[in-house]
Amino acid sequence: MAREVITIECSEARKEGKSPSRYTTTRNKKLQTEKFEVKKFNPALRRHTLHKEIK
């Protein structure tokens, strides 16, 4: 299988003392070798923030 399930977490929420939002998605590990980053909505902060891949 070339696709793997990953979890992305908000990188700004912990700095502000709020609970981080998490999303699950898939990525092609043969084409994307670096860590996955995308802007997603964080309901606790009520705005779009940068979410990074976590292990």
C-alpha atoms as one frame of an Amber mdcrd trajectory, in Angstrom:
protein
   0.000   0.000   0.000   1.305   3.401  -0.953  -1.180   5.387   1.150  -0.977
   5.641   4.922  -3.350   7.126   7.497  -1.883  10.117   9.341  -3.077  12.429
  12.121  -2.654  16.187  11.870  -2.812  18.460  14.920  -3.145  22.212  15.365
   0.207  23.857  16.057  -1.188  27.110  17.538  -3.704  25.876  20.130  -1.182
  24.606  22.695   0.548  27.995  22.723  -2.750  29.641  23.695  -3.627  27.008
  26.308  -6.600  25.571  24.413  -7.238  22.001  23.368  -5.747  21.206  19.946
  -7.984  20.032  17.145  -7.007  16.831  15.359  -7.942  15.493  11.954  -7.124
  12.194  10.244  -6.292  11.983   6.564  -4.251   9.881   4.159  -1.132  10.631
   2.183   0.924   8.888  -0.461   4.184   8.089   1.318   6.046   7.464  -1.954
   5.310  10.937  -3.348   5.229  12.950  -0.101   8.257  12.061   1.981   8.249
  15.195   4.179   5.825  15.952   7.024   2.326  16.954   5.966   1.132  20.535
   6.721  -2.207  22.085   5.831  -4.462  24.904   7.053  -7.632  23.577   8.698
 -10.367  25.040  10.907  -9.869  24.860  14.675 -13.257  25.101  16.426 -11.718
  25.971  19.821  -9.947  29.026  18.368 -12.697  29.682  15.778 -10.269  30.301
  12.916  -8.131  28.506  10.351  -4.728  27.470  11.710  -1.741  25.467  10.548
  -2.052  21.744  11.291   1.071  19.536  11.192   1.498  15.787  11.035   2.152
  14.038  14.348   3.268  10.503  15.126
